[in-house]
Amino acid sequence: MRCRGGNVEDDYGYLEIRLDGLLKEKGLSKNKLSHKAEMNWKQIDNYCTNSITSTALPK
């Protein structure tokens, strides 16, 4: 992703989500979390693999 003539990663860094490790540590499955969080399983999987393509952060 590019921003103001440079890479966003160069300008702002990056966000690493460590959800997969936390789920293993707590003994929770992605399926159980998706039900409790009322989120789609694929969204949970994307967070676990750091494959998020867009964010809902305010501008």
C-alpha positions as CSV (number, residue, x, y, z in Angstrom):
1,M,0.0,0.0,0.0
2,R,1.4,3.4,-0.9
3,C,0.9,6.7,0.9
4,R,2.1,10.2,0.0
5,G,4.8,8.9,-2.3
6,G,6.1,6.2,0.0
7,N,5.1,3.0,1.5
8,V,2.7,3.1,4.5
9,E,4.9,0.6,6.3
10,D,7.9,3.0,5.9
11,D,5.8,6.0,7.1
12,Y,3.7,4.5,9.9
13,G,5.0,1.0,10.6
14,Y,2.6,-2.0,10.8
15,L,0.2,-3.7,13.1
16,E,0.8,-7.3,14.0
17,I,-2.1,-9.2,15.5
18,R,-1.2,-12.2,17.6
19,L,-4.7,-13.7,17.9
20,D,-3.7,-17.2,16.8
21,G,-1.2,-17.6,19.7
22,L,-3.6,-16.2,22.2
23,L,-6.3,-18.6,21.1
24,K,-3.9,-21.5,21.5
25,E,-2.8,-20.2,24.9
26,K,-6.4,-19.9,26.1
27,G,-7.6,-23.2,24.5
28,L,-10.2,-21.5,22.3
29,S,-11.0,-22.5,18.7
30,K,-11.6,-20.0,15.9
31,N,-15.1,-21.3,15.6
32,K,-15.9,-20.8,19.3
33,L,-14.5,-17.2,19.1
34,S,-16.4,-16.4,16.0
35,H,-19.7,-17.4,17.8
36,K,-18.9,-15.5,20.9
37,A,-17.7,-12.4,19.0
38,E,-20.6,-12.7,16.5
39,M,-18.1,-12.5,13.7
40,N,-17.7,-14.5,10.5
41,W,-15.2,-17.4,10.9
42,K,-13.2,-16.1,7.9
43,Q,-12.7,-12.7,9.6
44,I,-11.3,-14.5,12.6
45,D,-9.0,-16.6,10.4
46,N,-7.8,-13.4,8.6
47,Y,-6.9,-11.8,11.9
48,C,-5.1,-15.0,13.0
49,T,-3.0,-15.0,9.8
50,N,-2.5,-11.2,9.6
51,S,-4.3,-11.2,6.3
52,I,-6.4,-8.2,6.9
53,T,-6.8,-6.2,3.7
54,S,-8.7,-3.1,5.1
55,T,-9.4,-1.7,8.5
56,A,-12.3,0.1,10.1
57,L,-10.1,2.7,11.7
58,P,-11.4,6.2,11.8
59,K,-9.7,8.7,9.4
